[in-house]
Amino acid sequence: MSLVYSEEQRLLADSAREFLAARSPVAAQRRLRDEGCAGAFDPQLWQQTVGLGWSAIPFPEALGGLEFGCMGLGPIFEAMGTNLAASPLLSSVVLGGSLLHLAGSPAQQDRWLTALISGEQRVALAVDEKPRHAPAQTALTATPEAGGYRLDGEKFFVIDGLGADAYLVAARTSGRAGEEQGISLFLVPANTPGLQVSALTLIDSRNCARLRFSAVQLGSETLLGAAGAAWPALDEALDRGRACLAAELLGAGEQLFALTLDYLKTRVQFDVPIGSFQALQHRAARLHVELQLARSAVMAALSALDDSTLSATERGRRVSLGKWKAGEVAALVSNEAVQMHGGIGVTDELDVGLYLKRIRVAQACLGDSDFQCARYGACASLEN
């Protein structure tokens, strides 16, 4: 297990930071929010990142990828967190692409995975049906019919769901909500009759959608893998997404900490910088230590995803630990940043509020702290 980036990964990190700082600074995200951009990301920037090869990083060379692993995605998402850069990389490549790679047939991979890597089309994963992330609670029904299936139900909090070309939908073909067995995956084109897509407004102003399925008729060719056996692939794809979100939270937390340190050095009260006050120094020192601990946990999570010798439960344990720690620390940093900035910290004049809002959403996405703690305990008990 590696807790540091390799030389190649450090070079990738440097190039990602420089590129996003120049092409997608925080001001760009503020502009997208103020203009009410429907997709909440810049399509031109997305195509530029595709040209840099970011969309090909996790996939095998045989499928047109760079075979750079999840450790290669870590620096990218850290840089995205640093700059609050909005991109469909998580939804279309990490989640959707991983499912096509892990469970898709050669025909499905040829049709869709190639298009995802090239940036020509986007897919979004539709898994959650409740206010909190709970993939095993899938209840949307996929009823077998002559030559295919009929989908009925709703999905919420579909990341980058607006404008997607297709949706990877988790549906139940057997069993009951709460069971891992019986969940199937379907690739549903966005123009399928009976599918309704509407926007959901979140505090970070990112692209999020709600899907309604009303007697949606699908052919058998839309099923990924075997019916009722999608859980292993879904679980692994979600773990990849959780680890990437953990890296984004780490990048956002570190940048917000840096902004706060600069403020402590420049804000003057009683004729001295407030950073000279020992109480604030102690609080800043604690944040520094917590961020270093979070980095170790995130690196362990990314490394676990590239280690084929680990069991699924051990992989899940390390990923949940990384997502939990990164989320908790980023939330702590955002709270302290607001308090140390004082009243101006809660105004829209500063970027502090933008970081806080994105951190809150990313912390809850694909499992909040309660979910990750419960999953960590379940994985640990299975390992023992």
Steps between C-alpha positions, in 0.01 A plus 500: 500500500643834390422813700685733262463575132756361258710734286258462207202569726672809644558629148133440425408687819716799403355518149141466629548779755656732242235424238200549729648808666531659156183367331259436788574718804243545775376811319388277212280292730356820644419617146329171412288533814407863437409433137287201594676271253273197450782247491692676780829432323685646202469264197810649341703439816369141508622439145838647588538261794401213272775613266744479792403135544325534836197302386723207399703474821331204679426271205713223345692573184299231319190716548669821394613607846834599652492232776618751759274372776309677772825638641519690174154648560594620849711801394234605248224509760724673753560776245126517428434546872767768524336703224137392553504389138171351381535208258310182402818299561356339814157418361578401144848349527559381857148372570344436159820396327598266783166320481531456125854372550408262784158375386443605140505262205755552219223651288398741778860597562562558131184712473526703819837475672686621193262797478552581870878497469486725194257736673246468221228383738427495872325255729382546858447243774150488653514304824355694796129506582508649850630822658815314604726274296392136539566294183382173653160662564430505125126450452439626144352197324611343175223262403584235237284522192511343157842580355604737777405686820266773625638757746282684750615729779714804579866586551636803681829688519625380162839668462528691169164355401392806299615471141631144531465283189412189700453377856633193676205409719510265798168313513366200687416191300463278808521507879404785730637847575801464727633186333811512284385209288235574243635838383554538126648776285338642188636743243209733423536758218384847602235512225325180613119548515366515854820645649471848651804700611472807723753718678576484872646811660791445739693759702817454292312589176624186326313285245261263678182335375193301595384216273146361472437169325141439394462164326833546321540215251853368450645227283711221647810653337485786753578266792861510621621156605269241650162593646509541877879477523612862460603562861874415479554730201278772648677482835845529340397788274352686797823445693694659215266796514530528878880499484500770231261711706731452798789635292285797394409569864868486591590751229219734602591476868868569440425802281251642748758453777758688290255787443431514874870508587549792261215684671649437846827654380342810347198585718607748766332557835645696792786599268617138451411221254237273653726206411721606790225403747597170658145365512468535122845348449393192696184463290697538177756244616223251569361549149844437350534172690149388407563573132813285506305214657230542236760483224628168632146359509421623148822359358426164664154499341632578151775242536253233613299540180806414293600201714348186348618288795254665740156358565190706425434547872853623572481735202167631628639546851791714381287703261236574763773605743648734239164655407400538866829660608522735201139610551536557873823697463373710209188585702717595799720722282197671347349569844828639633552706185166673546568568867853628447388731221228639723186657355646538152544121487127448450464755220511427129785747462756237597551152354471341845127446460543333160744250649274436799198426278689265271655320797158443656359347182810289424503376858144365463542375144537118469470462876532748788702446816233281663482277192879464479535420871231232481654354185850502652370306800318251281809441283725466803271239657494300176878506479525367855 
